[in-house]
Amino acid sequence: MYERRDRGYTEAACLAVGSRCCFPGVISHEARTLKFSEIVILVIFTAPIARNGRLQLDKDDIVVRVKQLQLEQDTGKSTSYPRTRTTAIDLNRAGMGLMEIVSEPDMRSPEEAGDYVRTLQALLRSVGSSDGNMEQGSFRCDVNVSVNRVGDPPGTRCEIKNLNSVKFMMVAITCEAFRQIALLERGVPVAQETRGFNEEKAETYSLRSKEDAPDYRYMPDPNIPPLLIGSAYVNAIRERMPELPDATRERLLAQGLSQRDVEVLMDVDSGREVGLDGELGRGAVAYFDEVSRGRDPKAVVNWITHELLGQLAFRNETFRENPISVEQMGELVDLVQGGKVTGTSGKTILRHILSTRSSDLPSKIAEDFKLIASDDDGASLEKWCREAIAALPQQAEAVRQGNPNVVNKIMGHVMKASRGTAKAQDVRAMLLKLLQQ
Amino acid sequence: MISRSPSRFCRLHETIRPYERNVSSPARAHPTNALVGPLGTSSYPLSGAGPLVGLRLAVKDNICTKSLPTTCSSKVLQDYHSPFDATVVSLLWNNGAEIVGKANCDEFGMGSLNLYSVHGPVVNPFGLQGEESAAERRSAGGSSGGSAAAVAAGLCEAALGTDTGGSVRLPASYCGVVGMKPSYGIISRWGVVSFADSLDCVGVLARDIDTTRRVHDSLAVWDHRDPTAAPPHVRTRAKRVSESALEYLKSETLAGLRIGVPREYFPSELEQSVVAPLRSLLNQLRARGATIVPVSLPSTPYALSAYYVISSAEASSNLARYDGIEYGMRVEPPPGANFTKTANVYAYTRSQGFGREVQRRILLGTYALSADAFENYFLQAQRVRKLIKADFDRVFCIPSVLNSPSSPISAGPSEGVHVLIHPSAIRTAPALPTLDSEGNPEDGTDAPTSTLDAYVQDVMTVPASLAGLPALSIPAGTGADGWPIGASVVGQWGSDELVLKVGEIIERCRGDT
């Protein structure tokens, strides 16, 4: 007959509260719950559980003030088909917990609004509060737009409801701003109203004006007891809260990674799954952290961003499908760094694991495929080089005549014979030595 | 995106199947009209174990039963079958009780005379004894009139009712049976069709205190599905603070027990013939050693208005779900109907599906919640409700554990009382009006003044409802017309056991006379 509030929703909200857009010391101990019913939908509004946050945007150097965060219940979704004059109602999300985060009017362009939404999205994902998926409707925006001449106070605002992608949101803001400017230039005042956005026509349309705003007649819901959020509860959540994106970025840069490498890792990371229980999937950053433990971070990040991600992209696979365990990756880096296999052989091993999903350690694969770099004080290297010189007398002669570029051709022969286990520099040195004797 | 999985919408529709009405059922044929729909015995085979073995129970028709229709005595749910059993129904069944059927009631529990029912009014069995020619058709009280009448007529040993503002105690008083409204949150409301959530309680009606207690104790368990259920630790604390009072009742004399008599419960509407039996009851209690203390609950006169504002407001929100779309009756709008607003579509179903009293309360509640009236009606009523609670806390020596959710519990006033006793109703059962062909009273009892008269029936019972306190109505003799009257015992929140214990003593006093 009535809904039982799921603890998970409160926790998700508290995670967001505890996160960077945090609201220092304003966890409310009084939550008034309101409800109205309309059609088949119950909506629960609560008093904000947090107020006065700040969010530093990722790209633009501005801080957006966050007015409040409140818990609600999701409604159903209605889709109107004007042609048949019917409306379809989807209640799959009805009754689920929903967190509304209200910002202050601190953004001055569609781009800044887009940056705000993306920053917030990354933050909520990083703490596991929401998967931030806009296509599936688990992250949506209502945007208020107003225009004014430089120096004038803000104009009358219009609210655009239910925008479900950053791109469309930015287009909608632009369209709405031009609509308002056109009105003002004709001398017509902007009427405060709620508007929808037609993605196909790229224009906003009136949903309802301020005058016919419905009287929801909402009231405190007696079925929902007060929500008391104690400081002990908040502290417990703070303690087990994952690293926030800012801190991750700083930590990685401090390890000597380039700006670009950090961005690649974090971009891949933000695509990781957020389970229904808010449990975070293991992302690229965690993978990097584990592999780089006790190893050169720069070498590890190169192997991950260039080789592993490159090969995955080539194979049209995502990082989530990466079959290479931390142990395998670690040993692979060790083999190459320690000169046990050449970089070329290392890449071969990586490709081999990706295509066969082998769980063998790279050292075993290297042995199986005879990829271990020869360690006989150059005996086999010299043998391969002599064979190559014998096989390519014309080219060898050219090098002897003082044309060093031709040595590359002979090197290729050696590399082939060594199956990539010979190091290019060593081969070149050995060939030059033999040919210039 | 439109429908990835069957929506709630579809699921609800699947659960609704018309039931076959068993018109020839003997229960329906009973002159009291107490039980409605088919008999329950076949659908609820005896489980054969538990403390309620041997008890036959009726369940008020606003409590969901899987095997029996749940109509709430409303046309809008006339063919409704719940897909699940209410927690209380499962508990009855698991404890070995036999469920004999669904009890008639006022539509959605709104009414004090069990007059507003799609099944027709309930006739008080007290007037049906003896010669048929001498039969006197009086009200069984409401809204749990069918539950009270079924017990009084011997159709069952006990019945479940619901009490929002007196709906268990008033019919118990009119029919001469015991009616217990427990503390709010003690018995699960999961599966009880909501009227006013902050007030609704499941209550027990029975012939005697012993049966009432057996049923009450079987149902008074915490249910996680009811978010307003008192959690176990709160129950334990409440039990602990009322323990000392129970000590007084163990001895032969009642020395130490302090009983308060609130002077505001003797209003001008109270029939004088109700006072005499109550006075003799108090004298008997005093003779056994109890101290009778006159007390004052000064906010009582405002309780009735506050109750009707709050309960109607909550009802208007709760009953919004009967829109002809989700479940229950649907009246198709006629061709050419105005579809510009969804409300226009609902209106057809609601106009035909809801009875006059329900419509009246929805309108009253809707008004109280509108932006213009919210402050003066709804919020004002909530303030009165706080004052009423404070009144009770001032007179009880047992503190409310709800006021201090964490220890220590501040002790109540040392001069305070353990329980309060007052008349359950202002009079004996009133006569049933004769109804015209449309079900409206012929003698003008539907006129505004008479509606107010009906609301006044609740004047003694609503304060305990607003404060969420346990309140018991127990037969206390007869009025001047020879019809039963009831006495009410009200205790601090959570002292349900103490209230039943005092009820048992009253029962013994009456047995002695």
Interface residues (C-beta under 8 A of the other chain):
Chain A: M1 Y2 E3 R4 R5 K35 F36 S37 E38 I39 V40 K77 T79 A88 I89 D90 L91 N92 A94 G137 D215 R217 Y218 M219 D221 P222 N223 I224 P225
Chain B: M1 I2 S3 R4 S5 S7 R8 F9 R189 W190 G191 V192 V193 S194 A196 D197 S198 H224 R225 P227 T228 A313 E314 S316 S317 A320 R321 D323 I325 E326 T342 T366 L369 S370 A371 F374 F378
